[in-house]
Amino acid sequence: MIKKLLFIILIGLAAKQIYQQYNVPVITNADIEALNSTEKLSDFKNYQQYSCDGRQYCSEMHSCEEATYFIKHCPNTKMDGNHDGVPCERQWCN
């Protein structure tokens, strides 16, 4: 009798483990909050005109929006000397 009870408990625990493993939501509330706190959809629409082409300096940019795109999406940029997330503060983003 005790063996049967232990067997049933073990089966139940295994089933619970499997259920929890595969019953994960695709997107969580934390994911939604993170998406809402980042860039707005309109920012992404404006960014479609830019692409990482090797430019690194403020003197190579044509606007604050372009510099912001490059600093957020392209490697090795040198446009945020004080590391505050705002590029080209003297030239474009003042």
C-alpha positions as CSV (number, residue, x, y, z in Angstrom):
1,M,0.0,0.0,0.0
2,I,2.8,2.4,0.9
3,K,4.7,1.5,-2.2
4,K,1.7,2.3,-4.3
5,L,1.2,5.7,-2.6
6,L,4.9,6.6,-3.1
7,F,4.6,5.5,-6.7
8,I,1.6,7.8,-7.2
9,I,3.3,10.7,-5.5
10,L,6.4,10.3,-7.7
11,I,4.3,10.1,-10.8
12,G,2.4,13.2,-9.8
13,L,5.6,15.1,-9.1
14,A,7.1,14.1,-12.4
15,A,3.9,15.2,-14.2
16,K,4.0,18.5,-12.4
17,Q,7.6,19.0,-13.5
18,I,6.8,18.3,-17.1
19,Y,3.7,20.5,-17.1
20,Q,5.7,23.4,-15.6
21,Q,8.5,22.9,-18.2
22,Y,6.2,23.1,-21.2
23,N,3.5,25.5,-19.8
24,V,5.6,28.7,-20.2
25,P,3.9,31.8,-21.5
26,V,5.2,33.1,-24.8
27,I,5.4,36.7,-23.5
28,T,5.3,37.8,-19.9
29,N,4.2,41.0,-18.3
30,A,7.8,41.9,-17.7
31,D,8.5,41.5,-21.4
32,I,5.6,43.9,-22.2
33,E,6.9,46.4,-19.7
34,A,10.3,46.2,-21.2
35,L,8.9,46.8,-24.6
36,N,6.9,49.8,-23.5
37,S,9.8,51.4,-21.8
38,T,12.1,51.2,-24.8
39,E,11.8,53.1,-28.1
40,K,8.4,53.9,-29.5
41,L,7.1,52.3,-32.7
42,S,7.3,55.6,-34.5
43,D,11.1,55.7,-33.7
44,F,11.5,52.4,-35.5
45,K,9.7,53.7,-38.6
46,N,12.0,56.7,-38.8
47,Y,15.1,54.4,-38.4
48,Q,14.2,52.4,-41.5
49,Q,16.1,54.9,-43.6
50,Y,19.4,54.3,-41.7
51,S,21.9,51.4,-41.8
52,C,25.2,50.7,-40.2
53,D,27.7,51.6,-42.9
54,G,30.9,52.1,-40.9
55,R,30.5,55.8,-39.9
56,Q,31.6,56.4,-36.3
57,Y,31.9,60.2,-35.8
58,C,29.5,63.1,-35.3
59,S,31.0,64.9,-38.3
60,E,29.8,62.0,-40.5
61,M,26.1,62.4,-39.3
62,H,23.4,64.6,-40.7
63,S,21.0,64.8,-37.8
64,C,20.5,63.9,-34.2
65,E,18.1,61.1,-35.2
66,E,20.7,59.6,-37.4
67,A,23.4,59.8,-34.7
68,T,21.0,58.3,-32.2
69,Y,20.3,55.4,-34.6
70,F,24.0,54.8,-35.0
71,I,24.9,54.9,-31.3
72,K,22.1,52.4,-30.5
73,H,22.5,50.0,-33.3
74,C,26.0,50.1,-34.8
75,P,29.3,48.9,-33.3
76,N,32.4,51.0,-32.6
77,T,30.7,54.5,-32.7
78,K,32.6,57.4,-31.1
79,M,29.8,59.9,-30.6
80,D,29.0,59.8,-26.9
81,G,32.1,61.0,-25.1
82,N,30.5,61.3,-21.7
83,H,28.6,58.0,-22.0
84,D,25.2,59.5,-21.1
85,G,23.4,57.9,-24.1
86,V,23.0,61.2,-26.0
87,P,25.3,61.3,-29.0
88,C,26.8,64.5,-30.7
89,E,25.6,66.9,-28.0
90,R,27.7,69.7,-29.3
91,Q,26.8,69.3,-32.9
92,W,23.3,67.7,-33.3
93,C,21.6,66.7,-30.1
94,N,21.8,69.8,-28.0
